Amino acid sequence: MQKARTFKDSTFFVNINRKMKIFLILLILLLNSCAIKGNFAGLYSYYHKMQALKPDLYVAYHPKTSVCDVLPSPEPQVYLTRGLDLKKCV
């Protein structure tokens, strides 16, 4: 009487070592679950586009003025500063 064949007994998986099996499974999961929609502009910045459309949105960096002392503005603004100056505020 012959033993019933299972998924593990298939010839494809018998000839592949364990690390390769794990790699193939992860690769299949990765390719089936990831999707990129749109462009990558948000990953680096919309600075140049917004500077052209609305230049008054940005407040330039001045080394003599501390970002900690900036008063709230009625208009939304983006303050251009350095990380070291922000670290002093925290």
PyMOL Python script that loads the backbone (N, CA, C, O; Angstrom):
from pymol import cmd

cmd.read_pdbstr("""\
ATOM      1  N   MET A   1       0.834  -1.152   0.000  1.00  0.00           N
ATOM      2  CA  MET A   1       0.000   0.000   0.000  1.00  0.00           C
ATOM      3  C   MET A   1       0.899   1.244   0.000  1.00  0.00           C
ATOM      4  O   MET A   1       1.815   1.360   0.815  1.00  0.00           O
ATOM      5  N   GLN A   2       0.624   2.165  -0.922  1.00  0.00           N
ATOM      6  CA  GLN A   2       1.446   3.366  -1.045  1.00  0.00           C
ATOM      7  C   GLN A   2       0.945   4.462  -0.113  1.00  0.00           C
ATOM      8  O   GLN A   2      -0.246   4.603   0.166  1.00  0.00           O
ATOM      9  N   LYS A   3       1.917   5.219   0.345  1.00  0.00           N
ATOM     10  CA  LYS A   3       1.616   6.350   1.216  1.00  0.00           C
ATOM     11  C   LYS A   3       1.104   7.509   0.351  1.00  0.00           C
ATOM     12  O   LYS A   3       1.605   7.735  -0.750  1.00  0.00           O
ATOM     13  N   ALA A   4       0.113   8.234   0.852  1.00  0.00           N
ATOM     14  CA  ALA A   4      -0.440   9.368   0.102  1.00  0.00           C
ATOM     15  C   ALA A   4       0.592  10.494   0.053  1.00  0.00           C
ATOM     16  O   ALA A   4       1.273  10.774   1.040  1.00  0.00           O
ATOM     17  N   ARG A   5       0.692  11.125  -1.100  1.00  0.00           N
ATOM     18  CA  ARG A   5       1.665  12.209  -1.269  1.00  0.00           C
ATOM     19  C   ARG A   5       1.121  13.502  -0.656  1.00  0.00           C
ATOM     20  O   ARG A   5      -0.062  13.819  -0.781  1.00  0.00           O
ATOM     21  N   THR A   6       1.988  14.215  -0.013  1.00  0.00           N
ATOM     22  CA  THR A   6       1.601  15.491   0.592  1.00  0.00           C
ATOM     23  C   THR A   6       2.343  16.617  -0.125  1.00  0.00           C
ATOM     24  O   THR A   6       3.131  16.374  -1.039  1.00  0.00           O
ATOM     25  N   PHE A   7       2.083  17.844   0.301  1.00  0.00           N
ATOM     26  CA  PHE A   7       2.732  19.015  -0.275  1.00  0.00           C
ATOM     27  C   PHE A   7       4.235  18.958  -0.052  1.00  0.00           C
ATOM     28  O   PHE A   7       5.007  19.357  -0.924  1.00  0.00           O
ATOM     29  N   LYS A   8       4.653  18.467   1.101  1.00  0.00           N
ATOM     30  CA  LYS A   8       6.082  18.384   1.410  1.00  0.00           C
ATOM     31  C   LYS A   8       6.793  17.359   0.533  1.00  0.00           C
ATOM     32  O   LYS A   8       7.995  17.473   0.296  1.00  0.00           O
ATOM     33  N   ASP A   9       6.072  16.378   0.061  1.00  0.00           N
ATOM     34  CA  ASP A   9       6.678  15.321  -0.740  1.00  0.00           C
ATOM     35  C   ASP A   9       6.853  15.709  -2.210  1.00  0.00           C
ATOM     36  O   ASP A   9       7.444  14.950  -2.978  1.00  0.00           O
ATOM     37  N   SER A  10       6.358  16.856  -2.604  1.00  0.00           N
ATOM     38  CA  SER A  10       6.484  17.233  -4.009  1.00  0.00           C
ATOM     39  C   SER A  10       7.959  17.402  -4.356  1.00  0.00           C
ATOM     40  O   SER A  10       8.758  17.801  -3.508  1.00  0.00           O
ATOM     41  N   THR A  11       8.309  17.108  -5.567  1.00  0.00           N
ATOM     42  CA  THR A  11       9.720  17.098  -5.979  1.00  0.00           C
ATOM     43  C   THR A  11      10.354  18.473  -5.922  1.00  0.00           C
ATOM     44  O   THR A  11      11.564  18.583  -5.728  1.00  0.00           O
ATOM     45  N   PHE A  12       9.558  19.535  -6.086  1.00  0.00           N
ATOM     46  CA  PHE A  12      10.119  20.883  -6.052  1.00  0.00           C
ATOM     47  C   PHE A  12      10.686  21.206  -4.669  1.00  0.00           C
ATOM     48  O   PHE A  12      11.806  21.704  -4.560  1.00  0.00           O
ATOM     49  N   PHE A  13       9.927  20.927  -3.623  1.00  0.00           N
ATOM     50  CA  PHE A  13      10.365  21.261  -2.279  1.00  0.00           C
ATOM     51  C   PHE A  13      11.342  20.259  -1.678  1.00  0.00           C
ATOM     52  O   PHE A  13      12.018  20.590  -0.704  1.00  0.00           O
ATOM     53  N   VAL A  14      11.440  19.092  -2.200  1.00  0.00           N
ATOM     54  CA  VAL A  14      12.381  18.105  -1.682  1.00  0.00           C
ATOM     55  C   VAL A  14      13.806  18.494  -2.043  1.00  0.00           C
ATOM     56  O   VAL A  14      14.717  18.272  -1.246  1.00  0.00           O
ATOM     57  N   ASN A  15      14.022  19.062  -3.211  1.00  0.00           N
ATOM     58  CA  ASN A  15      15.365  19.365  -3.690  1.00  0.00           C
ATOM     59  C   ASN A  15      15.897  20.730  -3.233  1.00  0.00           C
ATOM     60  O   ASN A  15      17.025  21.089  -3.572  1.00  0.00           O
ATOM     61  N   ILE A  16      15.120  21.484  -2.484  1.00  0.00           N
ATOM     62  CA  ILE A  16      15.550  22.814  -2.050  1.00  0.00           C
ATOM     63  C   ILE A  16      15.842  22.782  -0.547  1.00  0.00           C
ATOM     64  O   ILE A  16      15.079  22.213   0.233  1.00  0.00           O
ATOM     65  N   ASN A  17      16.962  23.403  -0.156  1.00  0.00           N
ATOM     66  CA  ASN A  17      17.300  23.408   1.261  1.00  0.00           C
ATOM     67  C   ASN A  17      16.397  24.366   2.043  1.00  0.00           C
ATOM     68  O   ASN A  17      15.621  25.115   1.449  1.00  0.00           O
ATOM     69  N   ARG A  18      16.497  24.341   3.355  1.00  0.00           N
ATOM     70  CA  ARG A  18      15.594  25.073   4.241  1.00  0.00           C
ATOM     71  C   ARG A  18      15.700  26.597   4.060  1.00  0.00           C
ATOM     72  O   ARG A  18      14.677  27.281   4.021  1.00  0.00           O
ATOM     73  N   LYS A  19      16.920  27.131   3.949  1.00  0.00           N
ATOM     74  CA  LYS A  19      17.097  28.567   3.786  1.00  0.00           C
ATOM     75  C   LYS A  19      16.466  29.060   2.491  1.00  0.00           C
ATOM     76  O   LYS A  19      15.871  30.138   2.447  1.00  0.00           O
ATOM     77  N   MET A  20      16.598  28.281   1.465  1.00  0.00           N
ATOM     78  CA  MET A  20      16.019  28.656   0.177  1.00  0.00           C
ATOM     79  C   MET A  20      14.496  28.625   0.243  1.00  0.00           C
ATOM     80  O   MET A  20      13.834  29.464  -0.367  1.00  0.00           O
ATOM     81  N   LYS A  21      13.937  27.668   0.976  1.00  0.00           N
ATOM     82  CA  LYS A  21      12.487  27.606   1.138  1.00  0.00           C
ATOM     83  C   LYS A  21      11.971  28.857   1.836  1.00  0.00           C
ATOM     84  O   LYS A  21      10.979  29.451   1.413  1.00  0.00           O
ATOM     85  N   ILE A  22      12.650  29.251   2.904  1.00  0.00           N
ATOM     86  CA  ILE A  22      12.254  30.444   3.646  1.00  0.00           C
ATOM     87  C   ILE A  22      12.358  31.679   2.757  1.00  0.00           C
ATOM     88  O   ILE A  22      11.467  32.528   2.753  1.00  0.00           O
ATOM     89  N   PHE A  23      13.447  31.770   2.010  1.00  0.00           N
ATOM     90  CA  PHE A  23      13.635  32.897   1.098  1.00  0.00           C
ATOM     91  C   PHE A  23      12.523  32.956   0.058  1.00  0.00           C
ATOM     92  O   PHE A  23      11.977  34.029  -0.198  1.00  0.00           O
ATOM     93  N   LEU A  24      12.186  31.840  -0.533  1.00  0.00           N
ATOM     94  CA  LEU A  24      11.127  31.807  -1.548  1.00  0.00           C
ATOM     95  C   LEU A  24       9.769  32.192  -0.969  1.00  0.00           C
ATOM     96  O   LEU A  24       9.005  32.920  -1.602  1.00  0.00           O
ATOM     97  N   ILE A  25       9.475  31.710   0.216  1.00  0.00           N
ATOM     98  CA  ILE A  25       8.194  32.040   0.852  1.00  0.00           C
ATOM     99  C   ILE A  25       8.126  33.534   1.156  1.00  0.00           C
ATOM    100  O   ILE A  25       7.108  34.175   0.894  1.00  0.00           O
ATOM    101  N   LEU A  26       9.201  34.090   1.706  1.00  0.00           N
ATOM    102  CA  LEU A  26       9.228  35.528   1.994  1.00  0.00           C
ATOM    103  C   LEU A  26       9.147  36.367   0.722  1.00  0.00           C
ATOM    104  O   LEU A  26       8.486  37.405   0.694  1.00  0.00           O
ATOM    105  N   LEU A  27       9.817  35.914  -0.317  1.00  0.00           N
ATOM    106  CA  LEU A  27       9.773  36.623  -1.590  1.00  0.00           C
ATOM    107  C   LEU A  27       8.365  36.636  -2.167  1.00  0.00           C
ATOM    108  O   LEU A  27       7.899  37.664  -2.658  1.00  0.00           O
ATOM    109  N   ILE A  28       7.702  35.514  -2.108  1.00  0.00           N
ATOM    110  CA  ILE A  28       6.326  35.425  -2.609  1.00  0.00           C
ATOM    111  C   ILE A  28       5.403  36.332  -1.802  1.00  0.00           C
ATOM    112  O   ILE A  28       4.562  37.030  -2.369  1.00  0.00           O
ATOM    113  N   LEU A  29       5.559  36.323  -0.469  1.00  0.00           N
ATOM    114  CA  LEU A  29       4.734  37.187   0.375  1.00  0.00           C
ATOM    115  C   LEU A  29       5.003  38.659   0.090  1.00  0.00           C
ATOM    116  O   LEU A  29       4.073  39.463   0.026  1.00  0.00           O
ATOM    117  N   LEU A  30       6.262  39.010  -0.081  1.00  0.00           N
ATOM    118  CA  LEU A  30       6.640  40.393  -0.341  1.00  0.00           C
ATOM    119  C   LEU A  30       6.072  40.875  -1.671  1.00  0.00           C
ATOM    120  O   LEU A  30       5.518  41.971  -1.752  1.00  0.00           O
ATOM    121  N   LEU A  31       6.207  40.074  -2.693  1.00  0.00           N
ATOM    122  CA  LEU A  31       5.730  40.472  -4.021  1.00  0.00           C
ATOM    123  C   LEU A  31       4.210  40.557  -4.088  1.00  0.00           C
ATOM    124  O   LEU A  31       3.666  41.334  -4.873  1.00  0.00           O
ATOM    125  N   ASN A  32       3.529  39.770  -3.278  1.00  0.00           N
ATOM    126  CA  ASN A  32       2.073  39.776  -3.314  1.00  0.00           C
ATOM    127  C   ASN A  32       1.452  40.820  -2.399  1.00  0.00           C
ATOM    128  O   ASN A  32       0.289  41.179  -2.585  1.00  0.00           O
ATOM    129  N   SER A  33       2.201  41.322  -1.406  1.00  0.00           N
ATOM    130  CA  SER A  33       1.596  42.216  -0.429  1.00  0.00           C
ATOM    131  C   SER A  33       1.989  43.673  -0.581  1.00  0.00           C
ATOM    132  O   SER A  33       1.355  44.529   0.036  1.00  0.00           O
ATOM    133  N   CYS A  34       2.992  43.994  -1.362  1.00  0.00           N
ATOM    134  CA  CYS A  34       3.454  45.381  -1.482  1.00  0.00           C
ATOM    135  C   CYS A  34       2.921  46.014  -2.756  1.00  0.00           C
ATOM    136  O   CYS A  34       2.879  45.395  -3.819  1.00  0.00           O
ATOM    137  N   ALA A  35       2.516  47.266  -2.612  1.00  0.00           N
ATOM    138  CA  ALA A  35       2.060  48.030  -3.772  1.00  0.00           C
ATOM    139  C   ALA A  35       2.472  49.480  -3.586  1.00  0.00           C
ATOM    140  O   ALA A  35       2.302  50.040  -2.503  1.00  0.00           O
ATOM    141  N   ILE A  36       3.008  50.086  -4.621  1.00  0.00           N
ATOM    142  CA  ILE A  36       3.401  51.485  -4.587  1.00  0.00           C
ATOM    143  C   ILE A  36       2.461  52.242  -5.504  1.00  0.00           C
ATOM    144  O   ILE A  36       2.388  51.977  -6.704  1.00  0.00           O
ATOM    145  N   LYS A  37       1.743  53.190  -4.916  1.00  0.00           N
ATOM    146  CA  LYS A  37       0.800  53.989  -5.694  1.00  0.00           C
ATOM    147  C   LYS A  37       1.235  55.435  -5.601  1.00  0.00           C
ATOM    148  O   LYS A  37       1.477  55.937  -4.504  1.00  0.00           O
ATOM    149  N   GLY A  38       1.338  56.098  -6.704  1.00  0.00           N
ATOM    150  CA  GLY A  38       1.739  57.498  -6.708  1.00  0.00           C
ATOM    151  C   GLY A  38       3.227  57.646  -6.932  1.00  0.00           C
ATOM    152  O   GLY A  38       3.908  56.719  -7.372  1.00  0.00           O
ATOM    153  N   ASN A  39       3.723  58.848  -6.614  1.00  0.00           N
ATOM    154  CA  ASN A  39       5.142  59.108  -6.814  1.00  0.00           C
ATOM    155  C   ASN A  39       5.871  59.152  -5.473  1.00  0.00           C
ATOM    156  O   ASN A  39       5.258  58.988  -4.418  1.00  0.00           O
ATOM    157  N   PHE A  40       7.163  59.369  -5.522  1.00  0.00           N
ATOM    158  CA  PHE A  40       7.979  59.371  -4.321  1.00  0.00           C
ATOM    159  C   PHE A  40       8.264  60.787  -3.816  1.00  0.00           C
ATOM    160  O   PHE A  40       9.132  60.955  -2.959  1.00  0.00           O
ATOM    161  N   ALA A  41       7.573  61.796  -4.309  1.00  0.00           N
ATOM    162  CA  ALA A  41       7.860  63.179  -3.927  1.00  0.00           C
ATOM    163  C   ALA A  41       7.684  63.398  -2.431  1.00  0.00           C
ATOM    164  O   ALA A  41       8.445  64.164  -1.839  1.00  0.00           O
ATOM    165  N   GLY A  42       6.728  62.766  -1.812  1.00  0.00           N
ATOM    166  CA  GLY A  42       6.510  62.937  -0.379  1.00  0.00           C
ATOM    167  C   GLY A  42       7.623  62.371   0.467  1.00  0.00           C
ATOM    168  O   GLY A  42       7.774  62.765   1.623  1.00  0.00           O
ATOM    169  N   LEU A  43       8.403  61.463  -0.072  1.00  0.00           N
ATOM    170  CA  LEU A  43       9.501  60.886   0.690  1.00  0.00           C
ATOM    171  C   LEU A  43      10.660  61.844   0.846  1.00  0.00           C
ATOM    172  O   LEU A  43      11.364  61.800   1.855  1.00  0.00           O
ATOM    173  N   TYR A  44      10.874  62.712  -0.134  1.00  0.00           N
ATOM    174  CA  TYR A  44      11.992  63.641   0.008  1.00  0.00           C
ATOM    175  C   TYR A  44      11.526  65.060   0.273  1.00  0.00           C
ATOM    176  O   TYR A  44      12.109  65.704   1.145  1.00  0.00           O
ATOM    177  N   SER A  45      10.541  65.593  -0.396  1.00  0.00           N
ATOM    178  CA  SER A  45      10.027  66.914  -0.070  1.00  0.00           C
ATOM    179  C   SER A  45       9.240  67.498  -1.230  1.00  0.00           C
ATOM    180  O   SER A  45       9.483  67.195  -2.398  1.00  0.00           O
ATOM    181  N   TYR A  46       8.292  68.343  -0.867  1.00  0.00           N
ATOM    182  CA  TYR A  46       7.577  69.153  -1.845  1.00  0.00           C
ATOM    183  C   TYR A  46       8.079  70.590  -1.777  1.00  0.00           C
ATOM    184  O   TYR A  46       7.397  71.500  -2.250  1.00  0.00           O
ATOM    185  N   TYR A  47       9.246  70.808  -1.205  1.00  0.00           N
ATOM    186  CA  TYR A  47       9.770  72.149  -0.955  1.00  0.00           C
ATOM    187  C   TYR A  47       9.833  72.989  -2.231  1.00  0.00           C
ATOM    188  O   TYR A  47       9.301  74.098  -2.258  1.00  0.00           O
ATOM    189  N   HIS A  48      10.460  72.493  -3.264  1.00  0.00           N
ATOM    190  CA  HIS A  48      10.650  73.282  -4.488  1.00  0.00           C
ATOM    191  C   HIS A  48       9.321  73.615  -5.162  1.00  0.00           C
ATOM    192  O   HIS A  48       9.137  74.715  -5.684  1.00  0.00           O
ATOM    193  N   LYS A  49       8.408  72.665  -5.144  1.00  0.00           N
ATOM    194  CA  LYS A  49       7.101  72.894  -5.750  1.00  0.00           C
ATOM    195  C   LYS A  49       6.328  73.961  -4.970  1.00  0.00           C
ATOM    196  O   LYS A  49       5.736  74.863  -5.563  1.00  0.00           O
ATOM    197  N   MET A  50       6.336  73.853  -3.636  1.00  0.00           N
ATOM    198  CA  MET A  50       5.613  74.819  -2.818  1.00  0.00           C
ATOM    199  C   MET A  50       6.301  76.185  -2.810  1.00  0.00           C
ATOM    200  O   MET A  50       5.629  77.212  -2.716  1.00  0.00           O
ATOM    201  N   GLN A  51       7.614  76.208  -2.905  1.00  0.00           N
ATOM    202  CA  GLN A  51       8.341  77.481  -2.966  1.00  0.00           C
ATOM    203  C   GLN A  51       7.932  78.264  -4.209  1.00  0.00           C
ATOM    204  O   GLN A  51       7.830  79.490  -4.172  1.00  0.00           O
ATOM    205  N   ALA A  52       7.701  77.559  -5.299  1.00  0.00           N
ATOM    206  CA  ALA A  52       7.272  78.221  -6.532  1.00  0.00           C
ATOM    207  C   ALA A  52       5.807  78.661  -6.457  1.00  0.00           C
ATOM    208  O   ALA A  52       5.455  79.732  -6.950  1.00  0.00           O
ATOM    209  N   LEU A  53       4.950  77.834  -5.840  1.00  0.00           N
ATOM    210  CA  LEU A  53       3.527  78.151  -5.779  1.00  0.00           C
ATOM    211  C   LEU A  53       3.188  79.191  -4.704  1.00  0.00           C
ATOM    212  O   LEU A  53       2.373  80.085  -4.929  1.00  0.00           O
ATOM    213  N   LYS A  54       3.822  79.062  -3.536  1.00  0.00           N
ATOM    214  CA  LYS A  54       3.473  79.931  -2.406  1.00  0.00           C
ATOM    215  C   LYS A  54       4.736  80.274  -1.616  1.00  0.00           C
ATOM    216  O   LYS A  54       4.985  79.669  -0.573  1.00  0.00           O
ATOM    217  N   PRO A  55       5.532  81.224  -2.087  1.00  0.00           N
ATOM    218  CA  PRO A  55       6.810  81.533  -1.432  1.00  0.00           C
ATOM    219  C   PRO A  55       6.672  82.129  -0.040  1.00  0.00           C
ATOM    220  O   PRO A  55       7.604  82.023   0.757  1.00  0.00           O
ATOM    221  N   ASP A  56       5.530  82.758   0.286  1.00  0.00           N
ATOM    222  CA  ASP A  56       5.357  83.347   1.617  1.00  0.00           C
ATOM    223  C   ASP A  56       5.042  82.300   2.689  1.00  0.00           C
ATOM    224  O   ASP A  56       4.914  82.637   3.866  1.00  0.00           O
ATOM    225  N   LEU A  57       4.920  81.055   2.293  1.00  0.00           N
ATOM    226  CA  LEU A  57       4.659  79.981   3.251  1.00  0.00           C
ATOM    227  C   LEU A  57       5.878  79.707   4.132  1.00  0.00           C
ATOM    228  O   LEU A  57       5.735  79.322   5.293  1.00  0.00           O
ATOM    229  N   TYR A  58       7.066  79.905   3.581  1.00  0.00           N
ATOM    230  CA  TYR A  58       8.299  79.562   4.289  1.00  0.00           C
ATOM    231  C   TYR A  58       8.897  80.775   4.989  1.00  0.00           C
ATOM    232  O   TYR A  58       8.932  81.870   4.428  1.00  0.00           O
ATOM    233  N   VAL A  59       9.365  80.577   6.213  1.00  0.00           N
ATOM    234  CA  VAL A  59      10.090  81.593   6.967  1.00  0.00           C
ATOM    235  C   VAL A  59      11.539  81.162   6.984  1.00  0.00           C
ATOM    236  O   VAL A  59      11.866  80.080   7.472  1.00  0.00           O
ATOM    237  N   ALA A  60      12.412  82.006   6.450  1.00  0.00           N
ATOM    238  CA  ALA A  60      13.823  81.651   6.271  1.00  0.00           C
ATOM    239  C   ALA A  60      14.549  81.503   7.606  1.00  0.00           C
ATOM    240  O   ALA A  60      14.135  82.063   8.622  1.00  0.00           O
ATOM    241  N   TYR A  61      15.622  80.749   7.581  1.00  0.00           N
ATOM    242  CA  TYR A  61      16.455  80.504   8.758  1.00  0.00           C
ATOM    243  C   TYR A  61      17.367  81.702   9.012  1.00  0.00           C
ATOM    244  O   TYR A  61      18.034  82.185   8.097  1.00  0.00           O
ATOM    245  N   HIS A  62      17.395  82.176  10.247  1.00  0.00           N
ATOM    246  CA  HIS A  62      18.308  83.234  10.670  1.00  0.00           C
ATOM    247  C   HIS A  62      19.051  82.741  11.904  1.00  0.00           C
ATOM    248  O   HIS A  62      18.414  82.460  12.919  1.00  0.00           O
ATOM    249  N   PRO A  63      20.368  82.628  11.852  1.00  0.00           N
ATOM    250  CA  PRO A  63      21.120  82.101  12.990  1.00  0.00           C
ATOM    251  C   PRO A  63      20.984  82.940  14.262  1.00  0.00           C
ATOM    252  O   PRO A  63      21.127  82.403  15.360  1.00  0.00           O
ATOM    253  N   LYS A  64      20.713  84.232  14.143  1.00  0.00           N
ATOM    254  CA  LYS A  64      20.607  85.093  15.323  1.00  0.00           C
ATOM    255  C   LYS A  64      19.255  84.957  16.017  1.00  0.00           C
ATOM    256  O   LYS A  64      19.130  85.285  17.197  1.00  0.00           O
ATOM    257  N   THR A  65      18.242  84.476  15.294  1.00  0.00           N
ATOM    258  CA  THR A  65      16.907  84.326  15.863  1.00  0.00           C
ATOM    259  C   THR A  65      16.698  82.873  16.271  1.00  0.00           C
ATOM    260  O   THR A  65      16.914  81.960  15.474  1.00  0.00           O
ATOM    261  N   SER A  66      16.280  82.665  17.503  1.00  0.00           N
ATOM    262  CA  SER A  66      16.025  81.306  17.983  1.00  0.00           C
ATOM    263  C   SER A  66      14.626  80.869  17.567  1.00  0.00           C
ATOM    264  O   SER A  66      13.680  81.653  17.643  1.00  0.00           O
ATOM    265  N   VAL A  67      14.497  79.662  17.143  1.00  0.00           N
ATOM    266  CA  VAL A  67      13.191  79.129  16.756  1.00  0.00           C
ATOM    267  C   VAL A  67      12.304  78.952  17.991  1.00  0.00           C
ATOM    268  O   VAL A  67      11.082  78.868  17.865  1.00  0.00           O
ATOM    269  N   CYS A  68      12.902  78.896  19.170  1.00  0.00           N
ATOM    270  CA  CYS A  68      12.133  78.767  20.412  1.00  0.00           C
ATOM    271  C   CYS A  68      11.356  80.045  20.722  1.00  0.00           C
ATOM    272  O   CYS A  68      10.322  79.994  21.389  1.00  0.00           O
ATOM    273  N   ASP A  69      11.846  81.189  20.244  1.00  0.00           N
ATOM    274  CA  ASP A  69      11.232  82.476  20.541  1.00  0.00           C
ATOM    275  C   ASP A  69      10.232  82.928  19.488  1.00  0.00           C
ATOM    276  O   ASP A  69       9.716  84.041  19.579  1.00  0.00           O
ATOM    277  N   VAL A  70       9.949  82.114  18.512  1.00  0.00           N
ATOM    278  CA  VAL A  70       9.035  82.493  17.430  1.00  0.00           C
ATOM    279  C   VAL A  70       7.609  82.533  17.977  1.00  0.00           C
ATOM    280  O   VAL A  70       7.154  81.601  18.640  1.00  0.00           O
ATOM    281  N   LEU A  71       6.924  83.620  17.685  1.00  0.00           N
ATOM    282  CA  LEU A  71       5.534  83.778  18.125  1.00  0.00           C
ATOM    283  C   LEU A  71       4.594  83.122  17.125  1.00  0.00           C
ATOM    284  O   LEU A  71       4.899  83.062  15.934  1.00  0.00           O
ATOM    285  N   PRO A  72       3.447  82.626  17.600  1.00  0.00           N
ATOM    286  CA  PRO A  72       2.482  82.012  16.680  1.00  0.00           C
ATOM    287  C   PRO A  72       1.988  83.010  15.639  1.00  0.00           C
ATOM    288  O   PRO A  72       1.813  84.193  15.930  1.00  0.00           O
ATOM    289  N   SER A  73       1.772  82.530  14.460  1.00  0.00           N
ATOM    290  CA  SER A  73       1.317  83.359  13.356  1.00  0.00           C
ATOM    291  C   SER A  73      -0.126  83.002  13.020  1.00  0.00           C
ATOM    292  O   SER A  73      -0.516  81.839  13.131  1.00  0.00           O
ATOM    293  N   PRO A  74      -0.930  83.995  12.606  1.00  0.00           N
ATOM    294  CA  PRO A  74      -2.312  83.677  12.214  1.00  0.00           C
ATOM    295  C   PRO A  74      -2.367  82.853  10.918  1.00  0.00           C
ATOM    296  O   PRO A  74      -3.333  82.132  10.670  1.00  0.00           O
ATOM    297  N   GLU A  75      -1.331  82.973  10.111  1.00  0.00           N
ATOM    298  CA  GLU A  75      -1.241  82.210   8.863  1.00  0.00           C
ATOM    299  C   GLU A  75      -0.369  80.979   9.094  1.00  0.00           C
ATOM    300  O   GLU A  75       0.596  81.053   9.854  1.00  0.00           O
ATOM    301  N   PRO A  76      -0.685  79.849   8.459  1.00  0.00           N
ATOM    302  CA  PRO A  76       0.203  78.684   8.565  1.00  0.00           C
ATOM    303  C   PRO A  76       1.543  78.986   7.903  1.00  0.00           C
ATOM    304  O   PRO A  76       1.587  79.535   6.803  1.00  0.00           O
ATOM    305  N   GLN A  77       2.624  78.630   8.567  1.00  0.00           N
ATOM    306  CA  GLN A  77       3.955  78.863   8.033  1.00  0.00           C
ATOM    307  C   GLN A  77       4.859  77.682   8.360  1.00  0.00           C
ATOM    308  O   GLN A  77       4.629  76.932   9.309  1.00  0.00           O
ATOM    309  N   VAL A  78       5.886  77.547   7.547  1.00  0.00           N
ATOM    310  CA  VAL A  78       6.901  76.524   7.754  1.00  0.00           C
ATOM    311  C   VAL A  78       8.199  77.247   8.082  1.00  0.00           C
ATOM    312  O   VAL A  78       8.682  78.061   7.295  1.00  0.00           O
ATOM    313  N   TYR A  79       8.760  76.944   9.251  1.00  0.00           N
ATOM    314  CA  TYR A  79      10.011  77.577   9.662  1.00  0.00           C
ATOM    315  C   TYR A  79      11.181  76.703   9.239  1.00  0.00           C
ATOM    316  O   TYR A  79      11.259  75.529   9.603  1.00  0.00           O
ATOM    317  N   LEU A  80      12.072  77.277   8.482  1.00  0.00           N
ATOM    318  CA  LEU A  80      13.268  76.567   8.041  1.00  0.00           C
ATOM    319  C   LEU A  80      14.347  76.804   9.091  1.00  0.00           C
ATOM    320  O   LEU A  80      14.742  77.943   9.340  1.00  0.00           O
ATOM    321  N   THR A  81      14.813  75.738   9.695  1.00  0.00           N
ATOM    322  CA  THR A  81      15.802  75.841  10.757  1.00  0.00           C
ATOM    323  C   THR A  81      16.698  74.618  10.734  1.00  0.00           C
ATOM    324  O   THR A  81      16.561  73.746   9.876  1.00  0.00           O
ATOM    325  N   ARG A  82      17.611  74.565  11.683  1.00  0.00           N
ATOM    326  CA  ARG A  82      18.515  73.419  11.788  1.00  0.00           C
ATOM    327  C   ARG A  82      18.096  72.557  12.966  1.00  0.00           C
ATOM    328  O   ARG A  82      17.461  73.037  13.905  1.00  0.00           O
ATOM    329  N   GLY A  83      18.449  71.309  12.911  1.00  0.00           N
ATOM    330  CA  GLY A  83      18.126  70.382  13.983  1.00  0.00           C
ATOM    331  C   GLY A  83      18.785  70.756  15.303  1.00  0.00           C
ATOM    332  O   GLY A  83      18.213  70.527  16.369  1.00  0.00           O
ATOM    333  N   LEU A  84      19.986  71.329  15.241  1.00  0.00           N
ATOM    334  CA  LEU A  84      20.687  71.726  16.462  1.00  0.00           C
ATOM    335  C   LEU A  84      19.930  72.826  17.194  1.00  0.00           C
ATOM    336  O   LEU A  84      19.902  72.842  18.425  1.00  0.00           O
ATOM    337  N   ASP A  85      19.313  73.749  16.452  1.00  0.00           N
ATOM    338  CA  ASP A  85      18.531  74.808  17.075  1.00  0.00           C
ATOM    339  C   ASP A  85      17.265  74.252  17.709  1.00  0.00           C
ATOM    340  O   ASP A  85      16.856  74.710  18.776  1.00  0.00           O
ATOM    341  N   LEU A  86      16.649  73.284  17.075  1.00  0.00           N
ATOM    342  CA  LEU A  86      15.464  72.654  17.656  1.00  0.00           C
ATOM    343  C   LEU A  86      15.814  71.884  18.923  1.00  0.00           C
ATOM    344  O   LEU A  86      15.025  71.840  19.867  1.00  0.00           O
ATOM    345  N   LYS A  87      16.973  71.291  18.941  1.00  0.00           N
ATOM    346  CA  LYS A  87      17.419  70.523  20.096  1.00  0.00           C
ATOM    347  C   LYS A  87      17.572  71.423  21.331  1.00  0.00           C
ATOM    348  O   LYS A  87      17.355  70.975  22.457  1.00  0.00           O
ATOM    349  N   LYS A  88      17.942  72.679  21.118  1.00  0.00           N
ATOM    350  CA  LYS A  88      18.064  73.619  22.229  1.00  0.00           C
ATOM    351  C   LYS A  88      16.708  73.941  22.850  1.00  0.00           C
ATOM    352  O   LYS A  88      16.632  74.279  24.031  1.00  0.00           O
ATOM    353  N   CYS A  89      15.650  73.840  22.073  1.00  0.00           N
ATOM    354  CA  CYS A  89      14.298  74.142  22.574  1.00  0.00           C
ATOM    355  C   CYS A  89      13.734  73.016  23.433  1.00  0.00           C
ATOM    356  O   CYS A  89      12.882  73.256  24.289  1.00  0.00           O
ATOM    357  N   VAL A  90      14.179  71.851  23.223  1.00  0.00           N
ATOM    358  CA  VAL A  90      13.610  70.678  23.901  1.00  0.00           C
ATOM    359  C   VAL A  90      14.195  70.509  25.273  1.00  0.00           C
ATOM    360  O   VAL A  90      13.833  69.574  25.987  1.00  0.00           O
TER     361      VAL A  90
END
""", "prot")
cmd.dss("prot")
cmd.show_as("cartoon", "prot")
cmd.util.cbc("prot")
cmd.orient("prot")
